[in-house]
Amino acid sequence: MIIAMALLCVASCKPKDRKALLPNVSGKAGEVVVVLNKSGWDGALGETVRNTLGADCPFLPTREPLYSLINISPSNFESSTMFKVHRNLLLFNINSSNEKEGVEYLQDGWANPQCVIRVNGKTAQEALETFDAEKSKILSALEMAERDRVIKNTKKYEQRDIFPKVAEVFGGSPHFPAGYVLRKITDDFAWIQYEMQGSNILGILIYKYPAELGADEFTLDNIIEWRNETMKANVPGMMEGSYMTTAGEEDFPAYVEYIKYKGRDFAQTRGMWEVEGDFMGGPFVSESFYSKDGKEVIVTEGFVYRPSKDKRLYLRQVESILYSWEWFEKLIEK
């Protein structure tokens, strides 16, 4: 009788209720489990997957892959609860009688919050062609899943005293997880930082300046010019007279792309920072966008300082914090 009632409950659960019944995802951030048999993994299909998801992560001083890949055969996957609840799953559904085509993007198949991507094909070659045609979308889906998990955890364990102080100056703010500290705030600049052991630093910088150039506001040259001017005035190095700036173009050329995310348009800039007069440096990512009244440009920037250590995971973390930006009045409406 008890079992029957439990089954009835599961059968009648709405989608939201079902998510609550799923276990939490397992695995480390930046990992992807690839479900593909050995012949496919060792062949051209596996090589294409490795070259795509395991390509070098851009704008890092040392080589790190975009994702750490774990290969498992379909039979082992079916018999393993551990792998079914992994945070990111790339499943290759290859069968000569397969009626499904293309790529399916699923959420929370066996765990929550889980990203499940299924590539269908009758043969390994067909699956390869499908994956290759959709690889940009597949990468975007994985990036969004990783980012959304960080934002969800950030809001769950938020350092709540920072948002209102930043929003008072800029009209809005990112959300900051516990452990971040507001180091400095003026009428046009804020510096929020998380310090780890061994002098490792995750930093968020927020600043604004008058919008004057119209269509040229968000060119790379203008963004970097304002960045360097702001950093020199506000972010000193450890040595006297030293300050943060953008690394030389000949070594680490920055680039900008234009993104729309949840109703916000912004120019996203990636590059390397360094300290003039010292030997510190690392990667940064920034978002430049108009203030609500269009009279100012607001820039949110995340940077990482982890000398001689991997930085991929931490760069994703600060980038995700930037994506959590909310305007203050929108937050009140909620």
Helices and strands as residue ranges (DSSP letters): H 2-12, H 15-21, E 31-35, H 38-42, H 44-53, E 68-72, H 74-78, H 81-84, E 88-94, E 103-107, E 115-121, H 124-156, H 162-170, E 172-173, E 181-185, E 189-195, G 197-199, E 201-210, G 214-216, H 220-234, E 243-246, E 255-261, E 264-276, E 281-290, E 296-305, H 312-323, E 326-327, H 328-333
